[in-house]
Amino acid sequence: MGIKTDSTPVDQPKNPDTDTVFSLYSLFASDDEKAALAARYRAGGMGYGDAKKMLLQKVTTFFAPYRQKRAELLAKPDYVEDVLREGAARARRLHGRRC
């Protein structure tokens, strides 16, 4: 929620073309979702806090599988060490020198 925004009142229209929150949301949203949020910005009645919550939901959903995989790997430190050792051995074989 720490993304800097301007002081446009909630009831006033906002410009999605110049807003950082909207720009970030656009990276994760479908074209229809972007159009819907842009329309809400332009209509007024929506605060930046609402847009930030929508952005947070998009980011959380997008990264959920990666967070899950990280949690799985954290629970298997021996497996991670084995993979790293095997990768280092393969790199040494491929490059013919010690890494």
Sequence and secondary structure as in RCSB ss.txt:
>XXXX:A:sequence
MGIKTDSTPVDQPKNPDTDTVFSLYSLFASDDEKAALAARYRAGGMGYGDAKKMLLQKVTTFFAPYRQKRAELLA
KPDYVEDVLREGAARARRLHGRRC
>XXXX:A:secstr
         TTS   GGG HHHHHHHHHS HHHHHHHHHHHHH    HHHHHHHHHHHHHHHHHHHHHHHHHHHT
 HHHHHHHHHHHHHHHHHHHTS  
